[in-house]
Amino acid sequence: MARTGSGSESTVAGSVRDYLIWSIFNLTYMNFCCFGLVALVFSVKSRDRKVMEDLEGARYFAAKARIFNIATAVLSVIIFLVFIALLAAGMFQMAKTVQLQPKYKLFGRG
């Protein structure tokens, strides 16, 4: 098996992270405003550039994928926490409303 190029070039190419697994996770579970899809596209582009040995392009697209993955994760967690807070506030309001309603009497007696 013949090797072309030095071993350090393949090590450098392997060190560029493309965040593909994180992008797939965000697309599947935390897809806020399709940011997960955008992150996945940039991750795939980064991996393609890495295969073509364009390290500068791979780093550029990996940085974009990382930014969109962080934005997706943060915004999805914020939306989830807001939803839980609104749900809790609605439950407290419902309990208060039920407590203040007059009790109905059966058949008008008593």
C-alpha positions in Angstrom: 0.0 0.0 0.0 1.6 3.2 -1.1 1.2 6.4 0.9 1.0 9.8 -0.8 1.8 12.8 1.4 3.0 12.9 4.9 1.3 11.4 7.9 0.9 14.8 9.5 -1.4 16.0 6.7 -3.9 13.2 7.4 -3.7 13.9 11.1 -4.5 17.5 10.6 -7.4 16.7 8.2 -8.7 14.3 10.9 -8.6 17.0 13.6 -11.1 19.3 11.9 -14.4 18.6 13.7 -17.5 18.7 11.6 -20.1 18.3 14.4 -22.2 15.9 12.4 -23.6 13.8 15.3 -24.5 16.9 17.2 -26.3 18.3 14.2 -28.2 15.1 13.7 -29.3 15.2 17.3 -30.4 18.8 17.1 -32.3 18.1 13.9 -34.1 15.1 15.5 -34.8 16.4 18.9 -34.3 20.2 19.2 -35.1 21.6 15.8 -35.9 25.2 16.7 -36.9 27.2 13.6 -35.0 24.7 11.4 -31.7 25.7 12.8 -31.0 22.0 13.3 -31.3 21.5 9.5 -29.0 24.4 8.8 -26.4 23.0 11.2 -26.7 19.6 9.5 -26.1 21.2 6.1 -23.0 23.0 7.3 -21.8 19.8 9.0 -22.1 17.8 5.8 -20.4 20.6 3.8 -17.6 20.6 6.3 -17.2 16.8 6.0 -17.2 17.1 2.2 -14.5 19.8 2.3 -12.5 17.6 4.7 -12.7 14.7 2.3 -11.5 17.0 -0.5 -8.6 18.1 1.8 -9.7 21.7 1.8 -8.9 22.3 5.4 -9.7 26.0 5.4 -13.1 25.4 3.9 -13.8 22.6 6.3 -12.9 24.8 9.3 -15.1 27.6 8.0 -18.2 25.3 7.6 -17.5 23.5 10.9 -17.4 26.9 12.7 -20.8 27.7 11.1 -22.2 24.3 12.1 -21.0 24.8 15.6 -22.6 28.3 15.9 -26.0 26.9 14.6 -25.8 23.9 16.9 -25.2 26.1 19.9 -28.0 28.4 18.9 -30.4 25.5 18.4 -29.6 23.9 21.7 -29.8 27.2 23.7 -33.0 28.4 22.0 -34.7 25.0 22.3 -33.9 24.8 26.0 -35.2 28.3 26.6 -38.4 27.5 24.7 -38.8 24.3 26.8 -38.3 26.2 30.0 -40.8 28.9 29.0 -43.3 26.2 28.1 -42.9 24.5 31.5 -43.2 27.9 33.3 -46.4 28.7 31.3 -47.8 25.3 32.0 -47.1 25.6 35.8 -48.6 29.1 35.8 -51.7 27.8 34.0 -52.1 25.0 36.5 -51.9 27.4 39.4 -54.4 29.7 37.8 -56.8 26.8 37.1 -56.5 25.6 40.7 -57.3 29.1 42.0 -60.3 29.4 39.6 -61.7 26.1 40.7 -61.2 27.0 44.3 -63.1 30.3 44.0 -66.1 28.9 42.2 -69.3 28.4 44.3 -70.2 24.8 45.0 -73.4 23.7 43.2 -76.1 22.1 45.1 -77.9 19.1 43.8 -81.6 19.6 43.0 -81.6 23.0 44.6 -81.8 21.8 48.2 -79.6 22.2 51.1 
